[in-house]
């Protein structure tokens, strides 16, 4: 058989035998597209398509996606998690938190599984390391009742900022990797997902990190940002803006300081505002 024919057959077999990033099963069918954030959020907030892709180092105006999920995982298992969060969106995320605390009711495991799912999607879409998610996949898929040991979910308020007499509400949803404080060792899994005023932080450690080091890292993060642990044994959490030290503009400026590629140029701003006139320049705070 000619080499070219053999090469085409091998290529076709390779394309047909693809592995789903969630169930890890080989698939005969073409893998489907999975949005980093569910489509209902983009439909509700179309201007939130604007963002920065750390993997490419470019600003984009699109719905970030991965194309490595089988139909069953995408349309059944993961879709059920999205449906749950859509209820939270309708009830809570549509309004900003200003001065009054908000009592947030939740199903702990559905919420944490969704936060991990979005974080895993974002890591693959933005081409950042994602090996730490491998041990959480059975839990995300609902095959385990509880996450890996030494995993915590925290909550915090992304506070509205005031700058030169103008208010800047956190008109954004995003998933990001968190850097350890002061260059120290941080949790093996350290991710944040925030939807407008609501920030969710996942901290996860491997078994080799002792309880005193875990507590020290947790205490340091809480002290710096004012977050607190969301209790697995309860079904409500108080998002309290007076407790938070998490300012929208300050956080965006910190991100830009860490990665200067985030600073948008005038030409880029003009280009993206031509696509959506609600976009406006976010000031950078030194």
C-alpha positions in Angstrom: 0.0 0.0 0.0 1.4 3.4 -0.9 2.8 5.5 1.9 0.5 8.4 1.2 -2.6 6.1 1.5 -1.2 4.7 4.7 -0.6 8.2 6.0 -4.2 9.2 5.2 -5.6 6.2 7.0 -3.5 6.8 10.1 -4.6 10.5 10.1 -8.2 9.5 9.8 -7.9 7.0 12.6 -6.2 9.5 14.8 -8.9 12.1 14.1 -11.7 9.5 14.8 -10.1 8.1 18.0 -10.2 11.2 20.1 -10.2 11.3 23.9 -12.7 13.4 25.9 -11.0 15.7 28.4 -13.6 14.8 31.1 -14.5 11.1 30.9 -11.1 10.2 29.3 -12.9 7.8 26.9 -11.9 7.4 23.3 -14.6 8.7 21.0 -15.5 7.6 17.5 -17.6 10.8 17.0 -16.1 14.2 16.6 -15.7 16.0 19.9 -18.0 18.9 20.7 -17.4 22.5 21.6 -17.7 23.4 25.3 -17.9 27.0 26.3 -15.6 28.1 29.1 -18.6 29.9 30.6 -22.1 28.6 29.6 -23.8 30.2 26.7 -26.7 31.6 28.8 -24.2 34.0 30.5 -23.1 35.4 27.1 -26.7 35.8 26.0 -27.5 37.6 29.2 -24.4 39.8 29.0 -23.3 40.0 25.4 -20.7 42.8 26.0 -18.9 40.4 28.4 -17.5 38.6 25.4 -14.6 41.1 25.6 -11.7 39.7 27.5 -8.0 38.8 27.6 -6.7 35.4 26.6 -3.5 34.7 28.6 -2.6 31.8 26.4 -2.4 33.9 23.2 -1.6 37.2 25.0 -4.4 38.9 23.0 -7.6 40.7 23.7 -10.6 39.1 22.1 -14.3 39.7 21.6 -15.6 36.1 21.5 -17.0 33.3 23.5 -14.0 31.3 24.7 -14.4 27.6 23.9 -12.6 24.2 24.0 -13.3 21.5 21.5 -12.4 18.3 23.4 -15.5 17.1 25.1 -17.7 14.2 24.1 -21.5 14.7 23.4 -22.6 12.8 26.6 -20.3 14.8 28.9 -21.2 18.1 27.3 -24.9 17.7 26.7 -25.8 15.7 29.8 -23.4 15.7 32.7 -21.9 19.2 32.3 -25.1 20.7 31.1 -26.8 19.7 34.3 -24.2 21.7 36.2 -24.8 24.7 33.9 -28.6 24.4 34.5 -28.1 24.6 38.2 -25.9 27.7 37.9 -28.4 29.3 35.6 -30.8 29.3 38.6 -28.2 31.1 40.7 -27.7 33.6 37.9 -31.4 34.4 37.7 -31.6 34.7 41.5 -28.4 36.4 42.4 -25.8 37.3 39.7 -28.1 39.7 37.9 -27.6 42.3 40.6 -24.4 43.9 41.8 -23.6 43.9 45.5 -23.1 47.5 46.8 -23.5 48.1 50.5 -25.9 45.5 51.8 -24.8 41.9 52.4 -26.5 39.2 50.4 -27.5 35.8 51.8 -26.6 33.3 49.1 -28.2 29.9 49.2 -26.4 27.0 47.5 -26.0 23.3 46.9 -22.3 23.0 47.9 -21.3 20.1 45.7 -23.2 21.3 42.6 -21.6 24.7 43.0 -18.1 23.4 43.6 -18.3 20.9 40.7 -19.3 23.8 38.4 -16.5 26.1 39.7 -14.0 23.3 39.0 -15.5 22.6 35.6 -15.2 26.2 34.5 -11.7 26.5 35.9 -10.6 23.4 34.1 -12.2 24.7 30.8 -10.4 28.0 31.2 -7.0 26.4 31.9 -7.3 24.4 28.6 -8.7 27.3 26.6 -6.0 29.7 27.8 -3.3 27.1 27.5 -2.2 27.2 31.1 -1.2 24.1 33.1 -4.1 22.0 34.1 -2.6 18.7 35.5 -3.9 19.6 39.0 -7.5 19.1 37.7 -7.0 15.4 36.8 -7.6 14.1 40.2 -10.9 16.2 40.4 -12.4 14.8 37.2 -14.4 12.0 38.9 -15.9 14.5 41.3 -16.7 17.0 38.5 -18.4 14.2 36.6 -20.5 13.2 39.7 -18.7 9.8 40.1 -17.5 10.8 43.6 -19.7 12.3 46.3 -16.9 14.5 47.7 -13.9 16.3 46.2 -10.3 15.3 47.0 -9.3 15.8 50.6 -7.9 19.2 51.6 -10.0 21.1 49.2 -11.8 24.4 50.2 -14.2 26.7 48.5 -14.1 30.4 49.5 -16.4 33.3 48.7 -15.8 37.0 48.4 -17.3 40.2 47.0 -15.8 41.8 44.0 -16.4 45.4 45.2 -17.5 48.2 43.0 -14.6 50.8 42.6 -14.7 54.5 42.7 -12.2 56.4 40.6 -12.1 60.2 40.0 -15.7 60.4 41.2 -16.9 57.7 38.8 -18.2 54.2 39.8 -16.9 51.1 38.1 -19.0 48.1 38.7 -17.5 44.6 38.0 -19.1 44.2 34.6 -17.3 40.9 33.9 -17.2 37.2 34.5 -13.8 35.4 34.3 -11.8 32.4 35.5 -8.2 32.9 36.5 -5.2 31.3 38.1 -4.2 32.9 41.4 -0.6 33.4 42.2 0.8 32.6 45.6 1.4 35.5 47.9 4.9 37.1 48.1 6.4 34.4 45.9 5.7 31.7 48.6 4.4 28.3 48.0 0.7 28.3 47.4 -2.0 25.6 47.1 -1.5 23.1 44.3 -5.0 24.1 43.0 -5.5 27.9 43.4 -8.2 29.2 41.0 -10.9 31.9 41.0 -14.1 32.2 39.1 -16.0 35.4 39.4 -19.3 36.5 38.0 -19.9 40.2 38.5 -19.9 40.9 42.2 -19.6 37.2 43.2 -16.1 35.7 43.5 -15.5 32.0 44.2 -12.0 30.7 45.1 -10.8 27.1 45.1 -7.8 26.1 47.2 -6.6 22.5 47.1 -3.6 20.8 48.5 -1.9 17.4 48.1 -1.5 15.1 51.0 2.2 16.0 51.4 1.3 19.5 52.7 0.8 19.4 56.4 -2.2 20.9 58.2 -0.2 23.8 59.7 1.1 24.9 56.2 -2.4 24.6 54.8 -3.8 26.8 57.5 -1.0 29.3 57.2 -1.7 29.7 53.4 -5.4 30.0 54.0 -5.0 32.6 56.8 -2.7 34.7 54.6 -5.1 34.7 51.7 -8.1 35.6 54.0 -6.1 38.4 55.7 -5.1 40.0 52.4 -8.4 39.8 50.5 -11.1 39.4 53.2 -12.5 36.1 51.8 -14.0 33.4 54.0 -14.7 29.7 53.7 -18.0 28.5 52.2 -19.2 25.8 54.6 -19.9 22.4 53.1 -22.3 21.6 55.9 -24.5 24.6 55.3 -26.6 25.8 52.5 -26.2 29.6 52.8 -23.2 32.0 52.7 -23.2 35.7 53.4 -21.5 37.8 50.7 -20.5 40.8 52.8 -19.0 43.8 51.0 -17.8 45.4 54.3 -15.6 42.3 54.9 -14.1 42.2 51.4 -10.8 43.8 50.5 -11.3 42.8 46.9 -11.6 45.9 44.8 -12.5 45.6 41.1 -10.1 48.2 39.7 -7.3 47.3 42.1 -7.6 43.6 41.0 -7.6 44.4 37.3 -4.6 46.7 37.8 -2.8 43.9 39.7 -3.4 41.6 36.8 -2.0 44.1 34.4 1.1 44.6 36.6 1.7 40.8 36.6 1.1 40.6 32.8 1.6 43.9 31.0 0.0 42.5 27.8 -3.3 43.1 29.5 -3.0 46.8 29.1 -5.2 47.7 26.1 -4.0 50.2 23.5 -6.1 53.1 22.1 -6.3 51.3 18.8 -7.5 48.1 20.4 -10.1 50.0 22.4 -11.4 51.8 19.3 -11.6 48.5 17.5 -13.5 46.7 20.2 -15.8 49.7 21.0 -16.8 49.7 17.3 -18.1 46.2 17.9 -19.9 47.0 21.1 -20.5 50.6 22.1 -21.0 49.7 25.8 -17.3 49.0 26.3 -15.3 51.6 28.0 -11.7 52.0 29.1 -10.8 50.7 32.6 -8.3 52.9 34.4 -5.1 51.5 35.5 -4.2 52.2 39.2 -0.5 52.3 39.9 
